Amino acid sequence: MDNQALSLNNTIVATNANVLSMLSERGKNIFFPKLGILAQAAQARGKAINATIGEAVEDDGSSMHLPEFDALVNMPTANIFPYAPSFGKPEFRSLWKDSIYRKNPSLKETVISNPIATNGLTHGLSMAAYLFANEDDTVLLSNHYWENYNLIFENNYGATVETFELFANGGFNVADFGKKLNEIEGEKIITLLNFPNNPAGYTPLVSEIATIVAEIKKVADKGKKVIVLIDDAYFGLVYEENVFTESIFVELANLSENVLAVKLDGPTKEDYVWGFRVGFITYAIKGGTAELYEALENKTAGAVRGNISNISQLSQSMLFKVYSAPTYEQSKKEKFDILKGRYDILRDALSNPKYAEYFSPLPFNSGYFMCVEPKKGLVAEEIRKHLLEKYSTGVIVLGSVIRLAFSAVPQAKLPELVENIYNACVDLDK
Ligand SMILES: Cc1ncc(COP(=O)(O)O)c(C=O)c1O
């Protein structure tokens, strides 16, 4: 093992040895190089002649670039063309950290790590898997889950995805979550919680959150080392009262010295910049110190560097500028209101009693999506194909349910979408 990795591991152990045992073998070995090219380039910064940088520089010291770009982006060249640090742009990381506290007021003074920038949440999840999942580790998810988790955890890292039933009696199935947590063998547990959920569009009620957290606490109190990956991709899009509007991160950040909360979040869905590819990983554990977090940040940035080097300078700069704009909150609220309007109309349309004969919605209250479950033995995939052919309507089938992305359908077309599903069911029931 490289001495730089050893030194980070020793720092982690000095605060909480449990965290070292949570890391995968890759996670134990990785480090962000402080020596070598990066260190030498840092020492040369500001010198009269600097022949260290792996970029091209104009004679006046600015970033070399093609002039065609000048008319496209109105920002200093230093915010467009150079590589960003593997950790993310410092001012942007600090702004995002402040925003985590602002959006999650229950965090209060809890010490959390500095966020590390990732190439969207997908890459954040992949880096979390790199750092924590060994071959044959189990990752426990709800049975309604984003299918890319299979590629990330199983295909990339050889872990195994297991599921618990998300719903019982119209709400979160705490009993099955607890049961499946307990069934995981070995001293380490990795679980992933995604609220608002893709595909179900469910976020636990305020009253359910404590029961979910209690199940995690129970296994941690038995001495298990629990890594909770929190996929907050759709954070903030909650449309009903009594639903938990903060991230479950706030409840896990200070829960136990055996529970590491790993928050994956970012602008891609929240701020409608899917193609910008910017996300973050942030850590918290009871008793976590600045030194412990710095070691985890170094390991994460090392994994990013060895994977994709760093995240788009331009995307980070644009987001930083937009987040600092005085109109940002208002603009964001206007987009939220559009999605909430679609949610309300869809819920209203679905309440027509005639639909209950053919399909029923799974519980939903948030996010971009919701699901309906066909009845009378109708097969979701057949409904989907029939919708395409006869009703010019596209939906996604996941196993036995049909997912509707109401985020992507104009309000005026939502009643027709539901009516088309109904008519397709009537056709197929003949
Ligand atoms: C639950 C969930 N997590 C993460 C992602 C990936 O987000 P990103 O575009 O930031 O990689 C998605 C995208 O569909 C998602 O549905």
Ligand as a Chemical Component Dictionary entry (heavy atoms), coordinates in Angstrom:
data_LIG
# 
_chem_comp.id                   LIG 
_chem_comp.type                 NON-POLYMER 
_chem_comp.pdbx_formal_charge   0 
_chem_comp.three_letter_code    LIG 
# 
loop_
_chem_comp_atom.comp_id 
_chem_comp_atom.atom_id 
_chem_comp_atom.alt_atom_id 
_chem_comp_atom.type_symbol 
_chem_comp_atom.charge 
_chem_comp_atom.model_Cartn_x 
_chem_comp_atom.model_Cartn_y 
_chem_comp_atom.model_Cartn_z 
_chem_comp_atom.pdbx_ordinal 
LIG C1 C1 C 0 -32.624 7.912  -8.378  1  
LIG C2 C2 C 0 -31.625 8.488  -9.306  2  
LIG N1 N1 N 0 -30.389 8.691  -8.855  3  
LIG C3 C3 C 0 -29.435 9.217  -9.650  4  
LIG C4 C4 C 0 -29.711 9.540  -10.955 5  
LIG C5 C5 C 0 -28.597 10.064 -11.811 6  
LIG O1 O1 O 0 -28.531 11.421 -11.811 7  
LIG P1 P1 P 0 -27.391 12.202 -12.593 8  
LIG O2 O2 O 0 -27.968 12.687 -13.859 9  
LIG O3 O3 O 0 -27.025 13.306 -11.651 10 
LIG O4 O4 O 0 -26.258 11.267 -12.802 11 
LIG C6 C6 C 0 -30.985 9.327  -11.479 12 
LIG C7 C7 C 0 -31.272 9.645  -12.884 13 
LIG O5 O5 O 0 -32.239 9.237  -13.476 14 
LIG C8 C8 C 0 -31.968 8.791  -10.620 15 
LIG O6 O6 O 0 -33.209 8.576  -11.055 16 
# 
loop_
_chem_comp_bond.comp_id 
_chem_comp_bond.atom_id_1 
_chem_comp_bond.atom_id_2 
_chem_comp_bond.value_order 
_chem_comp_bond.pdbx_ordinal 
LIG C1 C2 SING 1  
LIG C2 N1 SING 2  
LIG C2 C8 DOUB 3  
LIG N1 C3 DOUB 4  
LIG C3 C4 SING 5  
LIG C4 C5 SING 6  
LIG C4 C6 DOUB 7  
LIG C5 O1 SING 8  
LIG O1 P1 SING 9  
LIG P1 O2 DOUB 10 
LIG P1 O3 SING 11 
LIG P1 O4 SING 12 
LIG C6 C7 SING 13 
LIG C6 C8 SING 14 
LIG C7 O5 DOUB 15 
LIG C8 O6 SING 16 
# 
